[in-house]
């Protein structure tokens, strides 16, 4: 999208953007790369290195992916199976994050109980 803002290389028409504030795919491509891609990459690195903020950034990345898809659907006023797929992935990420947080919280509670 950044390399080819016309969308031709992705078989996209700029007509998709008629109801949006964009004239081509350059700005959406930059936002997609920076916000969605950047937050996902940062979350991946933080999980890999077991950072204390890994859950927060993973949650943020999942919300950015889901938010991107919802805003995209609203702006272009069309919905495709790709959007359903990526919205499902974002939802699955959110569920997994909350399950991991609950497990971590349960483990911390169990560990705190052992010190009595």
Protein Blocks (a to p, Z undefined) as FASTA:
>chain_A
ZZmmnommnopafklmmmpcbfbfklmmmmmmmmmmmmmmmmmmmmmnopaklmmmmmmm
mmmmmmmmmmmmmmnopacfklmmmmmmmmmmmmmmmmmmmmmmmmmmmmmmmmZZ
